[in-house]
């Protein structure tokens, strides 16, 4: 009982404590061994996937004979698209993408662009016959065989309908006219080739939401086209964001107090201009035809520019920005006294970054390692998903007891199935497998996802420990910068890898388990979207919310535990416990001071994003007359704007993450400094003179003896 009570006691003075402990031992060795074994298993899974997988199954569509359409170096190199004999047999576009449509599939050089039946082609001109024959199986004697023979033997489709290529597959060119009339090409009904007229709505029903897929394809193609037109301007915008972030960090180093107040004022002005701009657009649309239509009445439109022509859109933007502006101003009013202490902490962080300039470049190492982790996970996932074998099934039109059974195309013509069911065919159905490897393939995919989270969190944790160790070396140097050790970043990185790999793996493992559970919950939520069980949906939403909160708490606790590990070299659990009790003993300072600095740094990121975003908006929307001719012609000018805004935030976050880690480290060191020392000559404070003055504390000068 006494031991538990002492864990919450304040730190005692230690005359030998001068910052990060150098004489330390390895921590959480068992977890380190587990992490190494898990990595070796991860490499083994990767090697197994690379030996079994075939990415061509993803890149190229597969025809009924199991051949890849458009594969270089094969007879089908110039036939990159997959054509379906009878699209009406396909239940939905998702079935098409999973290669399970129960009809003959053929590699073709281009999708049909006209409506033509087999009978009309046989009776028509030579041009019609030649055109139709390219959609029949290879080696078919189209001129000699009659239409019934061609259809009976499954050599040719009964009809061709206007189609467009989508994901390298020929899908019906579905569309809608005014009034919701469904058309294929420009026709509402057409001959099926078997003496029956088919409505275009039947094709829509058979394809199940093909119209939505086609509309999505059109939007995707327009967005892709916009990227091809504006990628160099997007790159320029991101470079500008990087330069602005760097300038901001440099100015923050020398003019921290002034920059913070300028930043606060500019954020308020930028959001205020956004409110003003939305109001002017809202007012300018008054009386315009159709401007009073509501967003609900407008529905989902593929041309997003339509939404900018109605007043309700600009009113919504204006209300959202006004709420954000009000919240920020309210927070600034209530936190005005704490902002001064937060600015002092940011000033101290600026000095620390100035003395440890290599810390600004450390995020490049973190980014590189994360890129390697993401690339390895993505490649392994692709190879695992393509590790299946080709599965062939029996397809036929008449009744047959062997229908949908697995078959072998090499021996099918000599088997009993072919004799008993003359019209049956052995066609490629999907990728699968019955071996032990294929049975456990889902476990390998799960292992790949879990190790991805574990490795990514480990890389992030390594960066946090490295930076916190370097900044702690700065804080606990009594005579700054003379007592700061040489190369603090490299020294801290070496200590982290040599002694604390196990502790980092332990903290990362806990976080990864929670994140994987969240992924599973999201997967279940996706599967239950069409379900009617309200209670299950409610429970799932509650669990998602709880695990989201748990993940945030673990991230916060891990971050502070890593700071303690960097300073004292203890294991993860004792470090997390010490950090928790230290923060609980200073809960008021944590809730107000530390969060205020996080808020101010967030305003800095918001300012950079706002500046770059406003300039990109005026440029891509053609509002700047001086560069109007240079701006690319776009379908959706918000595509490059959103890309630049998101990219700018990530770049600014990368630079400010160093400051955030520095502030958190200095804050914990500051709390320990207050507990350990009292400002006397025997126990002087290690904090800077500015912090001493702001907190109305001082160090006694040692007495000199004459």
Secondary structure, 3 states (H helix, E strand, C coil): CHHHHHHCCCCCCCCCCCCCCCCCCCCCHHHHHHHHHHHHHHHHHHHHHHHHCCCHHHHCCECCCCCECCCCCCCCCCCCEEEECCHHHCCCHHHHHCCCCCCCEEEECCCCCCCEEHHHHHHCCHHHHHHHHCCCCCCCCCCCCCHHHHHHCCCCCCEECCEEEECCEEEECEEECCCCCEEECCECEEECCCCCEEEHHHHHHHHCCHHHHHHHHHHHHHHHHHHHHHHHHHHHHHHHHHHHHHHHHHHHHHCHHHHHHHHHHHHHHHHHHHHHHHHHHHHHCCCCCCCCCCHHHHCCCCCHHHHHHCHHHHHHHHHHHHHHHHHHHHHHHHCHHHHHHHHHHHHHHHHHHHHCCCHHHHHHHHHHHHHHHHHHHHHHHHHHHCCCEEEEEEECCCCCCCCCCEECCCCHHHCHHHHHCCCCEEEEEEEECCCHHHHCHHHHHHHHHHHHHHHHHHHHHHHHHHHHHHHHHHHCCCCCCCCCCCCHHHHHHHHHHHHCHHHHHHHHHHHHHHHHHHHHHHHHHHHCCCCCCHHHHHHHHHHHHHHHHHHHHHHHHHHHHHHHHHHHCCCHHHHHHHHHHHHHHCHHHHHHHHHHHHHHHHHHHHHHHHHHHHHHHHHHCCCCHHHCCCCCCCCCCHHHHHHHHHHHHHHHHHHHHHHHHHHHHHHHHHHHHHHHCCCCCCCCCCCCHHHHHHCCCCCCCCCCCC
